[in-house]
C-alpha cells in the first residue's frame, strides 16, 4: 500500500537534508511535509559488494497458466511508426516559482483542502494560463483526511475518471461533482479506456506484499469488474508494480511494470542478484482480450506512467534507485525515458557500490532527460491538443515528492529543453488532457484535481 503523506514527514525531512548535502546545487528552502514516495528511503545497512556478475537471462516463456506471447503476425510498432510533421515548439517561459509555504488551520504549510480561493492563489502557471480548483475527492465519512488520488483518465463521455488509493474510482462531471463508478480495488494505479469502447482497463493489486506480491489488469464494463490477466510482479516497498496504462497506435494496450527490488537484488538482506521475473521492470504490450502479452521494452525500475506522442514514440517516467549512503552511494537522478522497442533501458544493470554491474554484451539505451534524485516523476502525457500554443508533443510530467525542486509539473520538449510549467502543489501524481486541450492535475495528498487552461 502506498505510504501515507503525513506519517512520513519526519522521515523525509531527515533524508532531504542528506540528499541536499549529497546533491550540490539543489538548494532552496526546507522540504515541505513528507509526501509518500515512489522511491522511499528505508534505513540502509552495509551490504557486501558483489563479486560476480548476475545471470539475468530473461525467461522466454510467460509464467505458468498465463497468456501466450503476442504472435509475429502483429509486429511491434517502431518509434517512427506514425511520423508527422516536426512541430514548432513555443519558447519556454521562465520557470514559475514555488510559492512560500503558509500555515492554515489545517496544515503548517498548505491551505485547507476545501479552501478554493487559497489553492487557486497558490498554484503558479506561466503568463496566459489559468489554474482552477476543479474537484475534491473527500474521504468517506469519519475518515480524517481526503482520499489519496493515484490516477486520472478521460472517458469516452469526455468526463474525468479518478482512482484513489482506497480502491474507489469516481466519475467527475463538468462541474466537479462526483459519482462513484467502481469500488473494491486494491490500490489502483493506472487507468485507460480502450478507444471506441466503454471498457475501462485498470492496473491494481491482488496480493499487496513487499516480497512475492501479485498484481493484475482488470476491466470495468457495464458496472462489472473482471480480471483480464493476473500474475504481474508486485509490490516492492508498497510502490512498484503495474502502473500507467495506455493504448497504442496499433490498438494494443501498454502498461509499465516496476521491478521487484531496488537494483535487482533478492530481498533477504544478502544483496545477492535475483533472477528477473519475465514481466518485471518492463513495458508490456497486451491484446485487448488479454490473451496475448509480450515485453515491449525492458529496464524500467518503476515506470509510473507512459504516453504516446503524435510521432508514434512512447515515453516513460521512471524512478531511479535509492542509493546507499552506508556505501558512499548517492542516489542517482530520476528519469524521463524515450522507449526503444526491444531495448534495455537500465534496470537492473547499474554501476554502483552494491550493484551488480552491466553484463558483457548488454547495451543500455541512452537516457533522454534527468530529474533531480528522488524528484519522483509520475504522471506523464504528450500534449497533442491545440489549446496550448506551441506545446504540441511537449511531455508534461508531475514530480510527486515534497522536496523543494519537485511538487510541480515539468514541461520537456522532444528536443530535450525543460522548464517548470506549474508549481505550488502538495503531491501531484497524475495528469490528463481532455478533448478541449485542458490539463488536469491530480494531487495525491490533498485529493484535489486542478484544471489548467490557456486564456490568451
N, C-alpha and C positions, 0 to 999 in steps of 0.2 A: 504494500500500500504506500502511496506517496507520503513523504514526510510532511508533518504539519508545519505551516508557515511560522507560527508563533513559538512553538516549543523548541525550535532550532535556533532561536535568536542568539543566546549566549554562545552556542557552538560556532555559528557562522561568524560572529564578531571576532572571536579569538582566531579563527582561521583567516579571516580577512586581513588581520594585522600581519600574519605570517606571509600571506600572498603579496601584500603591498610591499613588504620588505624584500621579498624574492624578486618581484617583477618591478624593477625600477621604471619610473615614468608613469605608473598607473595614476598616482596622485589622487587629488580630490578629497572630499570630506569623508568622515567616517561612514562605514556602510550602514544602511538602514536595517530595520528589523529583519530577521532572517526569513528568507523565502525558501521553501522546500527546493532541493537541488536535484537536477537530473544527474549530477555527478557529485554526490555528497562527500563529506570529508571524514571518514572514520578515523579513530585513533590508530595510528600505524605503529607496528613493532618491526624491528630489524628483520629483514628477510635475507637468506643466503643468496648470493649471486649464482645464477645458473651457470653450469659448466658445460652444458651440452645444448645442442640445437633441438628444438621441438620437432616432432614429426607431424606437422599439420597437413596431412593429406586429406582434403575434404572428401567425405564419402560420396560415392556416385549414386547411391540409392537413397530414397526417402526413408524415414522411419517406418518400421513395420505397421501395416494397416493404414498408411496414409496414401493420398492420391499419387498418381504417377507423374513423371516429369512431362513438361509440355512437348508435344511431338514436333519434329522438324518441319512439318507442313505449316506451322505458324511461326516463322522466323522472328527472332528478336528485332525490334526496331533499333536503328543506329542513331547516334546523336544528330545526324543530318537527315533524318527520315522525312521531315516535313519542313524544309527550309523556306523561309520567306525573305522579303527584303530586309536588309540590315536597318534597324530603326535608328533614328537620330535621338540621342539622349539629351534631355534637358540638363543644363549645368546644375551641379549640386549646390543647393542653398547652404549657407553657413550652418554648421551643426547647431541645432536647437539645444539649449542648456537645461539641464535638470533643475527644477526649482528647489529652493531650500525646503527642508522638512519643517513642518509646523505641527505643534501639538493641537489635538482636538479633544473633545470629551470621550472619544473612543480609542485614541491612539496617541503615542508621543511623537508620531511622525506624519500621519496621514489623516485626511478628513474622515468623518464617519461615512460608512458605506452608502447611506441614503442621502448624503449632502450633495445634491446635484450641482448646485452653484459652485461649491468649493472644488469639486473634482473637475468641472469644466474650466475653472480658472487655473487649476494645477497642470493639466495636460498641455504640453507645449508642442506646436507644429509649425512648419515653415510659413512665411507670409503667403497669403492666398488660400490657405487651408483652414478648416474649422474642425475642432474636436467636440463632439457632443456625448453626453451621458445618455446611452441608448436604452439599456435594460439592466436589471439587477436580479440575480438568482439567489433568493434568500434560503437560508437553511430551513429544514422542517421545523414546525412549531416546537419550541422548547430547546432547540439547539442554540449554542452560544454565539454562532457566527454564520457568515454566508457559506453557501456550498462552494467548494473549490472547483473552478472550471478547468477542464482538461482539453477540450477540443470544440471547434465550431465548424459548420459547413453550411452551404446554401442548398436548399431543396429544389425540386422541380417546380414547386409552387412559388419560388422566389423568396421564401421566408428563411430565416436563420434557424438552425438546429444546434443546440449546445449540450455537450455532455459534461457531467460532473463526476468528481471522484467518488461520490456516494453511490454512483451507479444509475443515476437518472439521466434521461435525455428529454429536453424540452423543445417545443416549437415556440419561436418568438415571432410575434406578428409585427407589422409595420409600426405599431405604437409602443413596442417594447413589452407587450403583455404576454404572459406565459401560459402554455398549455402542456401538461405532461404528455409526452409522446410515447415513451417506453421507460421501463424501470427494471431493476433486478440484476443489472450487470455488476461485475466486479471490476472496478477501475477501468472504464472505457477510455482509451487514449487516442483513438483515430476514428474518423467517420468520413464516408463519401457515398453519395447516391450514384448508382450506376446510371450513366446518361440515358435518357429516354425512358426511364422506368421509375417506379415508386420504391424500389428496393434500396434500403439504407444498409451499407456494409459497415460493421463496427469491429474494431480490434479491442479485445477485452481478455481478462484473465480467467483461468479455470482453477489453477492452484497457485495462490499468491504466496510463494515461498522463495527465499533467497537462493536456496540450492534445490535443484530438481523441480522448479516451478514449471507451470504449463499455461499457455495462453491459446487463444483461438481467434478466428474470424467468424463473426455472426452476421445474420441478416435479419433486419426488421422489415416485415411486409404484411400489410393488412392487419396490423395490430399484433402479429405473432412474431416471436423471436425463435430463430433456429440457428444451429451451428453449421457453418459452411465447411470448415475443417479445423481440427484441433492439432495438438502435438507441437505447437510452436514453443521455442525455448523462452523462458521467463524465470525469475523476475529479480535479477541481481540488485542488491541494496534497495529493493522496492521500486526500482526505476526502469531497468532495462527490460525490453520485451517488444512485442509488435506495437507500433505506434501509428504514425500517419498513413492514411490510405488515399491513393488517387487512381483514377482510371486513365490509361494512356491513349495515345493516338491509334493504337491497334485494337482498342476495345477491351483489353485485358486490365485486371486490377494489379496494382503495385502496392506493396507495404514494406516499410522499413522495420527491421527486427534487430534489436540490440544484442550485444554479446552477453554471455553468461558470467563474465568476470571483468575485472579491471583491465587486465592485459593478457588474458588467455590462460590464467593460472587455475589449478584445481583449488577449490575453496575449502581447503583443510588446514591452512596455515603453513603448508610446506613450501609454497611457491613453486611447485612442480608444474611444468606445462601440461595443459589438458589437451585432449583431442576435440577438435571442433565438432559441435553438433552440425548436421548438414544444412540447417536453416538459420543458424545464429549469425549475428554480425553481418547481415546481408540485406539487400533489397530483393524481395521475392516477387515474382510475376505469376499470377494465377488466372485461370479461366473463370468467368463469372459464375459457372456452376460448381466451381471448387474441385473439379475432377482432374485438373492439370495444374501442376505447380513446378516452378523451377527457380533457381537462383539467377537473377539478372546481373548482379554485381556483388562483390564481397568486400569486407574490410571496413565496416561501419560499427564503431564501438557502441553508439546509441543514437541512431538517426531518428530524431523525434518527428521530423516532418519531411515530406518530399513534394516536389512541384515540377510540372512540365511547363516549359516556355513555348512560345509560338514557333521556335525553330526546331522543335522536336527534341530538345535537350532536357534531361532530368537533373534536378538539383536536390541536394540533401543537406540539411543541417546535421552536425554531428558533434557530440560532446567528447572532448579529449580525456585521456586517462587522468587519474588523480594525482600522480606524483607521489614520492615517498621521502618526506623530509629526513627521516631517520637514515636514509642512504644518500643524503645530499641531492636528492632528485626533485627539482622544482616542477610543478605541473606545467605541461605544455599548453599552447593555445588551443581553443576550441575552433571549429572549422565550418566553412561552407564548402561543399564538395560538388564539383561538376561530374556527374556519374558517367563512367565509361562502361558500356555493356561488357560483361565478362572480365572486367578489370579487378585488380586487388587495390583497395583504397586505404590500407593501413593496418587495421586490427587483425591479428594480434602481433604484427611484425614491427615492434618498436626497438630502437636502440636506446636503452636507458638502464641505470642501475636497477637490478632486479627483474628486468625484462629478458626476453629470450633471443633477441636479435632478429635479423632478416635472413631466412634460409637462402642458400645459394639457388639462383635461378628464379627467385621471386622478384618481379619488378613492380614497384608501387606507383600508382597514379599520382601525379603531382597535385598538391593541394591548391585550391583555387583562391580562397580567402581565409585569413586567420583572424579570429577574435581574441580578446584578452583571455588568459586562463580562467576557467570557471565562470565565464560570462553566461554559459549555458544557452546556446541558440536552440530554439524550439520551433514555434510556428513559422512556416515558410510558404510564400506564394510568389509566383512570377506574374507581375501585373500586366494584364493584356487588355484592359478596358481603355476607353478613350478619354475618360473624365480627367485624369491627372495628366496634364500636358507634358509630353516628353518623357513619361515614365514607362513607356511600353517595354515589356520584358525586364524591367528592373526587378531584382529579387528583394523582397521585403521580409525581414527576419526579426522575430521577437527574441530579446535577450532576457531570460527569465530571472536570473539571480538578483540578489539585493545589493551586490557590490556597486560602488559608485559609478563604474563605467558601464553598467548594464541597466536593467529595468527600463528598457526602451525598445523602439523599433528602428532597425537599421535599414538603409537603402543601399544595395550594391548593384551597380550596373554590370552587364556581362563583360565589360572591358576592365572590371576589377576596381572601379572607383567606388568609394564608400562614404556615407555621411549618416549622421543621426537624423532620422526623419521625425520621430515623435518620442517624447520622454515625459516623465512625471508619474508613471505607473507604479504600482506596488510590485507586481509579479506577472507581467504579460506573458502568456503561454501559447496563444494561438491567434491566428488572424485569417480573414477570409474576405473576398471581394464579391459583391453582388453584381447583378446584371447591369446596373446603372454605373458601376465603377466605384461605389463607396467602399471604403475599407473598414472592416470591423475588427476590433482588438479585444480578445477575452482576457481578463485579468484573473489569474488563479486565486490569489489571496483574498480579493475583495468580493468576488462574484459579480463584478461589473463588466458589461460589454460597452465599449466605446465605439462611436461611429465617426470616421474621419472623411470629410468630403472637401472638394475643391470649390471655392466660392467666387473666384475672379475669372 
